[in-house]
Amino acid sequence: MPVAAQTPAPAGSAARQCDGLPKGNANISSLKLFGYPIDDASLLLLMQNVVHAGPADRKALLDSGGSRDPKVREQVDAAVRSACVGELVRYASLRAAVETGFQWETADDARLEAFVNGPLLVAIGAEAARNALPDDVLAAALHGIPLDDPGLSVNPGNPPCTGADNAWAIRDAKEPLYPKAALKAGEIGSVKLNVVVDSSGFVRYVKVRQVDVDLDPAKGGGEMVYVSLVAAAAARFRPGKSTCTPAPGLAIVKVDFSYNGVAIGESI
């Protein structure tokens, strides 16, 4: 696909001071990563659809999803700088990489890493800076990336929920693996998380609410918190009542580690 020329930013402009696409592995703590609010609904939809892609869609994404053209990447990088959304792209792309690795546990590690650091990163950058990109470059960057969600459970025609009905429920969530150190130590307990969702039920950010596990590293406590954060961030949400739409806000999720295994669900 031909790539349109990108108009260079004027010398000394603010755009030259902004970051482009992240290079290399970002070093962001899990608490900071998942606590970063993402307010772009279109970007959250893209991330969620990739993370929750089915087996056939995963293969298509790994084979040909997005763009591997260095010219497209170069222009997306310039657009990210121009729109000054480099920080958003850095957090969104790393979060998407972590969640994709969690959901796609059977995928070939090398192919998945190449996809998330290549076409997926470019697609996230293009979506975040879409207003600064020519249409053909945007189309190339998002080629084969699922951009709509036929299973979206929020009906925009429904009235707002009120009272006890104004609540979000888990649509689907994958249970994390029990950390090996915690299993070895016989450590049980729970982690409660504040999951903040937008008006479509997409997860904007997640923060730890309450920890009832021993945080001794030898007992895997920190890893229990980490896998809980990942599972909560990767979960999908729906209105608690199908006939109305809850206000954007808080869902409380609890991850239980017990002798019966790991369970994730809503909490109060």
CORDA-V847864 format. One line per field, one symbol per residue. ss: DSSP state (a for helix, b for strand, c for the rest). phi: phi as a letter, one per 40 degrees, with the letter a starting at -180 (. if undefined). A space follows every 10 residues. Layout:
ss=???
phi=???
This chain:
ss=cccccccccc cccaaaaccc ccccccccca aaaacccccc aaaaaaaaaa acccaaaaaa aaaaccccca aaaaaaaaaa aaaccaaaaa aaaaaaaaaa aaacccccaa aaaaaaacaa aaaaaaaaca aaccaaaaaa accccccccc ccccccccbb ccaaaccbbb bbccccccca aaaaacccbb bbbbbbbccc ccbbbbbbbb bbccccaaac aaaaaaaaaa aaaacbbbbc cccbbcccbb bbbbbbbbcc bbbbbbcc
phi=.cbccccccd dgcccccccb ccbgccbbcc cccccccbbc cccccdcccc dbccdccccc cccacgbbcc ccdcccdccc cccfbccdcc cccccccccc ccccccccdc cccccccbdc dcccccccbd cbbcdccccc cbdgccbbbc cdcccccccc cbfcccabbc caacccccdc cccccgcbia bbbcbcbccc gcccabbcba bbbccddcbg ccccccccdc cccccbbbcc bccabccdic bbbbbbbbcc hbbbacab
